């Protein structure tokens, strides 16, 4: 579902069905000098404007990354130091912008979160408002896979036909504090343990930056998401390689049915019978089913649905026919 929503919104914002590749969110741990926030890099092969990237970031519950220290810059650059996010010297968008009417080229720069714009990592001779092009947005760039910043216009295609093919989203910790896919008593115990303290990894509200304390606003956010799932892993893959094989004839009436384990499946719903579609019989964890003694000269249909805690993947209808008795 997450990938589908990203794809459709991209079609609206970018002007066509533009595939977006997203990486796994990475936490910058407090224990390692970080802020407890999550960072996720996105690759857009056809390019994307800063405004569209910013809207997609908010749609995901975050914002274009704001970089307020050298340590954070190093951490973020490590996530996008890969050619997939670059078009030559043009790298991903970050959350810096210059409001209209600001003194050019270096005046008025701001972060999307309104954090103080005290740290910067401009490339040499940047920002420079090149050729008066209204360069009012920031990205990593000016040299291939550089950790330094460059100012460019708010467009997907910039100087020399290069495209901005990526962006980085920063999000606060979710109510799923232990990142196990659900909001439950284990997360509540962490919230209680840090109550009244300045703990970034538990300061989940108000958006977008928290308020530097664990308090009732965090509790309200936690309660709103109580017993919900916060990440949905892929549904299990489809069961494959049936035995007897699809359409096989002359199957022994005492044969067992089997299939190859499906990736991500915790169990299987077994459907079996002489009608098509066959009736549901049971759920089991094994990949072998014993139907008992079957009738001779009979067509049997069967389906194996792969199941896990997030749903099921429907299997194909398979069939076989049993052995024909010898003539008298």
C-alpha positions, 0 to 999 in steps of 0.5 A: 500500500505504501508504494502504491500511494507514493506512485499515484501521488507522484503521477499527480505531482510530477505530471505522469506515471513517474516511478519512485524508488524508496530506500528503507528508513534509517534511524540516526541513533541518539547513542551515536550523537544523532537526534533519534529521527528517521531518514529515507532517500528516494530516487526519481528516475525522470526527475522531480521539482523541489515543490513536488518532493516537499509535498511527497515528504509531507504526504509521508508524514515527514519533511524534506531533510533539514541539516543543522550540523556537520555530523548530520550532513555526513550522516545524510550524505552517507544515505545518498552516496550512490549513483541512483540518486544522482545525474552527474553533478546533480544530487538530491533535494534537501529542505532549504529554500529562499523566500521571494524578496530575499537578498541575493544570493546568500540572504534569507535562506530558511529550513522548511521546519523554520529551524534556525539556518545557522549551519550550512555546507555550501560548495565553493562560490555557492550560493551564486544565483547563476545567470539570474535564474532565481536559484532559491532551493538547495540540493546536494550538487555542483560536483558528482556525489559531493557532500556540499550544497548548491542552489538551483531553481525549483524545477526537475531539470536544471542547468545543462539538462541535468535532472534532480533525481532524488530527495531525502525525507526526515521524520520524527520517531513514530509511536511504534517506539521499539519499531516492531510494527505495532503500537502496544504495551512495549511502546508504552513502557518506553514512553513511561520510562522517559516521561518528563525527560528530553529524549528525542527518540520518544519525543514524537509530538508535536510535528514536525520537530517535537518539543524537547520533552516527553509529555502529554502531547506525546501521550496523545499521539501515542493513544491515537495510534494505540494497537495499530500497525505502523509498518506493513511488510509484504504479503506472503508470496504465492505457493508454487510447484504443486505436486501432483503437477498441474493437470497431471493424470493417473495420480495414485488415490493415496497420494499426498499433496505438497508445494514449495514454501512461500516466502513470508508465509506463516501458514497455508489455507488449504482448499480441496475437492471435486468442485471448482473452486474447491471448498476450504478445509483447514489452515496448516503450517506444513507444506504437505496435505494428506487428503486421505484415500481419493476416488478413482477416475476423478478430477480433484481441484485444490488451492493453497493460499499463503497466509501471514499476520498481515493478510493472505495471497491467493493461490492458483487453482490446480487440478489433477485426475486420479488413476483409472482402474484397469478393465475387468 
